[in-house]
Amino acid sequence: MKISIVGSGYVGLVTGACLAKLGNSVVLIDVIEEKIQRINSRRPTVFEPGLDAVLSEAVGKGALRATADFSDGIGTTELTFICVGTPSRDDGSQDLTQVAGAAESIGSVLKEKSDYHSVVTKSTVVPGTTLKTVGPIVERASGKRAGVDFGLGMNPEFLKEGDAVNDFFRPDRVVIGAVDAKTRERLSELYSPLGVPVFHTDCTTAEMIKYSSNIFLAARVALVNELGNVSKALGIDVREVAKAVGMDRRIGPLFLKAGAGFGGSCFRKDASALSRKARELGVSTPIIDSVLMQNDAQPLRLVELLEGKLKIKGKRIAVLGLSFKPNSDDVRDAPSLKVVDALAVRGAYVVAYDPVASDNFRKLRPDIEYAKSARSAVNSSDAVVIVTEWEEFSDPMLYGTKPVIDGRGITKTENYEGVCW
Ligand SMILES: NC(=O)c1ccc[n+]([C@@H]2O[C@H](COP(=O)([O-])OP(=O)(O)OC[C@H]3O[C@@H](n4cnc5c(N)ncnc54)[C@H](O)[C@@H]3O)[C@@H](O)[C@H]2O)c1
């Protein structure tokens, strides 16, 4: 199938490269020229295990290319995915500027295009957005009718950063919402080589499924962290507790890892957006709101525990791990941001290290020191805080007798304190 993808970030790039590997012809569209050049020269714009090989093969065999030209990208394809960002506004509500911009550009190309084109939202958008925002904008710009002259659908993305390529080829399910039969058929055909369950529904339900999945996962993490904080106060290792709790089939073992809190571009943003939307509708969301509160406070526990070990003011503190999870360079909403800020407020001199995310973190926090290796960060510091569970932080020899606050349970050293154990 001939596919175009608007937005070549984590989701757009991974989706595009993997769809090309499945035998489709893919054009990625973005507004950032540097991203386009990198993709066309086979260099991923994000760090994702396995992505460089899939991208290189796809570009090499002419199955994938990137462009800034919407008429070229949309005009030569039959289905377009919208994969642009949907960040939070200051009040937590969803900022749909990028989605509206993408829909407008798609619509103006469809005005001149005669064959039937499908427009599919893949970005995570507040329920109702595909029907009430994307569709009407494309209709206005193209002068055509959704579901009649062009197709409209919603196909949420469930990939996990750090394992995104794997997730693309082995998803638990694919959710397809569509207004028209042609778009539903095209999406079904596109995913059929994966041989996984496909859940067909309407666009707004598909949007709600994505929010509900993310909020469910976020709530599990916040709950196990809260149970972890209580366990630690009782002298109990919550990791033991979680193991046995997870053996209950009604609960299951995944997402029961206590630690320094969740981060990343999705959980906080999506929980806030749904909570704001609910407020608009006159519905209260006390559970979602407390998940966010719990998670905002959790990274600060690392600093509080460190304070119990030494006087932070004037000390050099190594912060190991800046990305929100291992195998990713994404620092959006990472717990490390809160840890670094709290250390700085208490008068520490922060030396940070991450195997791949330092450059991204530097853009947000240019004033701290960045070490070239975990060893040099640790050796030059008075104490260590581990925020992300990169494998290379597991070696106890790295730390000697330095005080270590471990937010992820990645190691065990002589002078050690875990966040929930
Ligand atoms: N990152 C994840 O793990 C993940 C997982 C599932 C779903 N999602 C959702 O997918 C969406 C995209 O997330 P992401 O992490 O890939 O975002 P991102 O910020 O990495 O990428 C968005 C891209 O869209 C481009 N863009 C913005 N406006 C544009 C326009 N008008 N035309 C063309 N390109 C434009 C940007 O330049 C950028 O390259 C979001 O809604 C997010 O919530 C993300």
The ligand as an SDF file (V2000), in Angstrom:
LIG
                    3D

 44 48  0  0  0  0  0  0  0  0999 V2000
    6.2880    8.3980   21.9870 N   0  0  0  0  0  0  0  0  0  0  0  0
    5.5380    7.3690   22.3540 C   0  0  0  0  0  0  0  0  0  0  0  0
    5.9750    6.4510   23.0320 O   0  0  0  0  0  0  0  0  0  0  0  0
    4.0970    7.3010   21.9190 C   0  0  0  0  0  0  0  0  0  0  0  0
    3.4210    6.0690   22.0100 C   0  0  0  0  0  0  0  0  0  0  0  0
    2.0900    6.0000   21.5980 C   0  0  0  0  0  0  0  0  0  0  0  0
    1.4480    7.1460   21.1380 C   0  0  0  0  0  0  0  0  0  0  0  0
    2.1230    8.3340   21.1030 N   0  0  0  0  0  0  0  0  0  0  0  0
    1.4130    9.5140   20.5850 C   0  0  0  0  0  0  0  0  0  0  0  0
    1.8250    9.7110   19.2330 O   0  0  0  0  0  0  0  0  0  0  0  0
    1.8930   11.1120   18.9420 C   0  0  0  0  0  0  0  0  0  0  0  0
    3.2890   11.4710   18.4470 C   0  0  0  0  0  0  0  0  0  0  0  0
    4.1990   11.2280   19.4850 O   0  0  0  0  0  0  0  0  0  0  0  0
    5.7860   11.2830   19.2350 P   0  0  0  0  0  0  0  0  0  0  0  0
    6.4130   10.8780   20.5210 O   0  0  0  0  0  0  0  0  0  0  0  0
    6.1110   10.5640   17.9980 O   0  0  0  0  0  0  0  0  0  0  0  0
    5.9640   12.8650   19.0080 O   0  0  0  0  0  0  0  0  0  0  0  0
    7.2640   13.6350   18.4680 P   0  0  0  0  0  0  0  0  0  0  0  0
    7.1950   14.9870   19.0730 O   0  0  0  0  0  0  0  0  0  0  0  0
    8.4710   12.7850   18.6480 O   0  0  0  0  0  0  0  0  0  0  0  0
    7.0050   13.7580   16.8930 O   0  0  0  0  0  0  0  0  0  0  0  0
    6.0670   14.6060   16.3210 C   0  0  0  0  0  0  0  0  0  0  0  0
    6.6050   15.0420   14.9620 C   0  0  0  0  0  0  0  0  0  0  0  0
    5.5810   15.7600   14.2660 O   0  0  0  0  0  0  0  0  0  0  0  0
    6.2080   16.8290   13.5440 C   0  0  0  0  0  0  0  0  0  0  0  0
    5.1700   17.8250   13.2210 N   0  0  0  0  0  0  0  0  0  0  0  0
    4.5480   18.6890   14.0420 C   0  0  0  0  0  0  0  0  0  0  0  0
    3.6140   19.3980   13.3670 N   0  0  0  0  0  0  0  0  0  0  0  0
    3.6680   18.9690   12.0870 C   0  0  0  0  0  0  0  0  0  0  0  0
    2.9480   19.3210   10.9210 C   0  0  0  0  0  0  0  0  0  0  0  0
    1.9730   20.2190   10.9340 N   0  0  0  0  0  0  0  0  0  0  0  0
    3.2660   18.6870    9.7640 N   0  0  0  0  0  0  0  0  0  0  0  0
    4.2470   17.7400    9.7420 C   0  0  0  0  0  0  0  0  0  0  0  0
    4.9430   17.3560   10.8370 N   0  0  0  0  0  0  0  0  0  0  0  0
    4.6700   17.9700   11.9850 C   0  0  0  0  0  0  0  0  0  0  0  0
    7.2840   17.3110   14.4970 C   0  0  0  0  0  0  0  0  0  0  0  0
    8.2720   18.0740   13.8240 O   0  0  0  0  0  0  0  0  0  0  0  0
    7.8040   15.9900   15.0360 C   0  0  0  0  0  0  0  0  0  0  0  0
    8.8560   15.4760   14.2400 O   0  0  0  0  0  0  0  0  0  0  0  0
    1.4610   11.8300   20.2090 C   0  0  0  0  0  0  0  0  0  0  0  0
    0.0890   12.0760   20.1580 O   0  0  0  0  0  0  0  0  0  0  0  0
    1.7510   10.8060   21.2910 C   0  0  0  0  0  0  0  0  0  0  0  0
    0.9390   10.9900   22.4230 O   0  0  0  0  0  0  0  0  0  0  0  0
    3.4310    8.4280   21.4550 C   0  0  0  0  0  0  0  0  0  0  0  0
  1  2  1  0
  2  3  2  0
  2  4  1  0
  4  5  1  0
  4 44  2  0
  5  6  2  0
  6  7  1  0
  7  8  2  0
  8  9  1  0
  8 44  1  0
  9 10  1  0
  9 42  1  0
 10 11  1  0
 11 12  1  0
 11 40  1  0
 12 13  1  0
 13 14  1  0
 14 15  2  0
 14 16  1  0
 14 17  1  0
 17 18  1  0
 18 19  2  0
 18 20  1  0
 18 21  1  0
 21 22  1  0
 22 23  1  0
 23 24  1  0
 23 38  1  0
 24 25  1  0
 25 26  1  0
 25 36  1  0
 26 27  1  0
 26 35  1  0
 27 28  2  0
 28 29  1  0
 29 30  1  0
 29 35  2  0
 30 31  1  0
 30 32  2  0
 32 33  1  0
 33 34  2  0
 34 35  1  0
 36 37  1  0
 36 38  1  0
 38 39  1  0
 40 41  1  0
 40 42  1  0
 42 43  1  0
M  CHG  2   8   1  16  -1
M  END
$$$$
